[in-house]
Each structure stands twice: as C-alpha cells, then as structure tokens.
Amino acid sequence: MSERYQTYRDFWPHYLREHARPETRVLHYAGSVLAIGLLLLALATRTWWALILVPVSGYFFAWISHAFIERNKPATFTHPLWSLISDYRMLWVRITGSLDDELARAGVSGEGRA
C-alpha cells in the first residue's frame, strides 16, 4: 500500500522515484502535452465535448507506463491533486534542464537520469 504524505514537499521525491525509468517519464510527457493541446483546441474551437478527452489522454499514457514499464501503482490513486501537479512539474523541470538534479536529490540512480 502506498504511503500517505502529509506535505507536497515530502511527496515530490516519492513521485520522482515512482517515475525512475526514462521511458515512463517520456510517456507522461506525451500525455501531458497532448492534454494541454486538446484543452487549447477544445477552448479555441468551443468543442466542449472534447474536454472529456483532456484527462483521458493524460492518464492513458501515464497508466500504461506504470502498468508496463515501472510496474507500480500510479500515485493518482493516493494523491490525485499532488500527482497532477507533479506531472506538469516533472515536464517543466525536464524542459528547463533541471530534471537530473531533481532526480539525484530524490535518490534516483544515474540509469534513470536520461
């Protein structure tokens, strides 16, 4: 059973350890970027039914990666809001080039830092 964290500061390193494999992170990035794109498209075209696809696209890639790559339970089930925030934080620190430092601080080995 997953540990319950009292603060987001304590949760973030756990989240990174649960996303230790680069392949997992790549699938999360794909889902996050697709979700943003679908949200913008739905808003721009006023295609309101397409808003349903936003969480579906984001979670589809994430859950596939946890089931078949990490082989662990997604943090979404125990910490849904912090998990969502962390998905986009992980994408941001990747884009800005500080992911390796964050992974190192979380204790993720060098193999996972690609």
Number of C-alpha atoms within 10 A of each C-alpha: 5 11 10 10 14 8 9 16 10 11 18 20 19 18 21 22 16 19 27 23 20 15 15 22 25 16 21 26 21 15 23 23 16 18 20 15 13 20 19 14 15 18 13 10 9 11 11 13 8 14 17 12 16 19 16 13 18 23 20 13 20 24 22 16 22 21 13 10 16 19 12 14 14 22 22 14 10 15 17 12 13 18 19 16 12 19 21 15 14 23 19 14 14 15 10 9 11 12 19 17 13 18 21 16 12 16 14 21 14 11 9 17 15 11
